[in-house]
Amino acid sequence: MTQWVWLAVAFPLLGFLVNGALALRRPGAKSAVSLVGTGVLLAAFAVSVGVVLELAGHPPEHGTVVRLWSWLPVERLQVDLAFQVDQLSAVMLLVVTGVGSLIHIFSVGYMREDPGYARYFAYLNLFIVFMLVLVLGSSFPVMFIGWEGVGLCSYLLIGFWFSDQVNADAGKKAFIMNRIGDFGFMVAMFLVWRAFGTLDFAQVTARAPEILVPGGAIVTAITLFLFLGCTGKSAQIPLYTWLPDAMAGPTPVSALIHAATMVTAGVYLVARTNLLFAMAPVSSLVVAGIGAVTALFAATIGLRQYDIKKVLAYSTVSQLGYMFLGVGTGVYVTGIFHLVTHAFFKALLFLGSGSVIHAMHHAYHAAHSHQDAQDMRNMGGLKRYMPVTFWLMAIATLAIAGIPPFSGFFSKDEILAMAFARGAEQPAFYLFYGFGVLAALLTAFYMARLMAMTFLGENRTGERERAHLHEAPWIMTAPLVVLAVLSAVGGVINLPSLFGGHHALERWLEPVTAPAAAFVQVEAPHGATEYYLIGAAVLIGVLGLVAGWRATLARPIPTARAAPPDRGLALLLNRKYYVDELYDALFVRPLLWLSRTVLWRGVDQGVVDGAAVNGMAKLSQGLGWVGSRLQTGQVGVYVILFLVGALWILRAVIG
Amino acid sequence: MTTGITLLGPALGLSAILFTLGVAGVLLRRNAIVLFVCIELMLNAVNLSFVALAQLHGASGQIMVFFVMTVAAAEAAVGLAIILAIFRHKQSVDLQNINLLRG
């Protein structure tokens, strides 16, 4: 079965080709598109399950590498297009195809009335292809194909409704910011090649202890450049600003690409190269620090957003920060654990918000009013109209807020506990732990605010519009139910011994993280400390939820049109600390000035076009003018010249 | 008649004078006909030196003169035809006005 893992990639590729052809030829064939689009995903999921079952049955020591063909045979550089099936990629395989399938099914309902239906599914299938190449790639370059490919699909889907300038700009922003990160990835690849002479993950892991000096300059440089790539792809400070803008795409895209799968690629990359990060303590500290700061920073912004998807977007940035804090502590399983549970509950939250937006959009459309269907100030009291969505999203809210026994509690608690444990060795981690706890409080707060503003209190949609509010069709709620079950019980995959589990995911991933464990040993807290940490985490979560709920419903919320402008701290948070404006002033404007004034008008038009191209033309024209002066057309002149020439020759001959 | 060289110096001197007159005419006059005449003058000046020098070098110089005369006749035919055509075109044979080759 493992040998057939390429089928998991081939099925969605086939779906992309078929749907792409349909998008060009028969864009109206929606039932065919739905069948192909979701069918290939389910097939890929079935293949993944088969592969993982076989892996669980006969676990090989270092995973299996399935070589398809030789891709770059250049002297010493031998890169095969090969897929690596091991415990880590198995987890990702299941998450990508599983959550991907659910979101594809949801999309059938959500995008049904969109004229670009076939194009949408073609892009979505293509995204799955590249995402699987990313997680299965057995070497840096193969992973890089997927890394770039998912970036492309992200760009295409953010700008899916590209006739709106804002959406097209958001796609462009995502693409350009990711390029900055990709620069880091590529430099890291070059450095790996220089140090190892190979780009294979397995060989790099095998030879790293003898080639690299732990804590040395080379390994630190490699890992820091890799992490630069992660900050781009996984939306960490300083390259996070594209992700909130990426919400311009359709909501299922936000759920699949910008919450569950693609943005976690950075966490996966760190976990994949865990040995290198374990050998570079400075880089690990940077990873954990950036993660902790991002978790807190994004959570504060989430407090004051009104667009329901923007809240979730900043929440995603914040949760990704947690994952990096997790892998930064050196206990890589915590990051992957949170990645998996986050994929469940954040996909659920996004799809739930999609269901809400769907209902709001229909209500406004039916009543012919032009208000913002995503602004939470226009919602309120939706619980009465869409109870299923409400209860399912409530489960996800409890999960993300870290309330036991929901999945998010276990994964978040483990990250915070490990960060606390690392503090004994490096006091900086106590600070990161503090950031994490504070971010957890804010997370619970903004999620309670989101739920209260959307579903509780008085309805603010409008008199006429209210009649059109309705629950989403079953094809949209069914995937939500599955995700809700996973969000609720997802924690069992790595249940700690305190709760009767035996760290299943940790044991499962042991073959992958074992080399790193030789360099970083983190003693998990136990006894009184463990109880104290868990108690604090639960207390914080409950406190945040209650505070957010009470604060939101304390006084009536004005609708988006009637709302007074924010002031002071609220305005600062609502405008996202003016980071976009700052980047605009610091980078975008100077770059545009440099491009337009210096490079375009100065270098290109002045030097290249002016001096070089037109200059040569002017020079030959001038020489031609001088030559043409000799041609007077006067016979007398010719005769004189002839005579002078003849005499000159005569003199030369006679001597 | 004694075999010897007669009047070689005066003949070559006259040839040089005639040739110089021809060159001066070509350079200074503008009328195409006059120019043409001047060219004939130069050719015949050369003929004179050929004949004079034939006393020293045998008959080949004299034979060369016949060649030159033949070529000059052909040239006169072609040249006059061209001048005629130009006159028809421009109503003038003044070389100042004929400058189509100017760059």
Interface residues (C-beta under 8 A of the other chain):
Chain A: G627 S628 R629 L630 Q631 T632 G633 Q634 V635 G636 V639 I640 L643
Chain B: V23 V26 L27 L28 R30 L35 L95 Q96 I98 N99 L100 L101 R102 G103
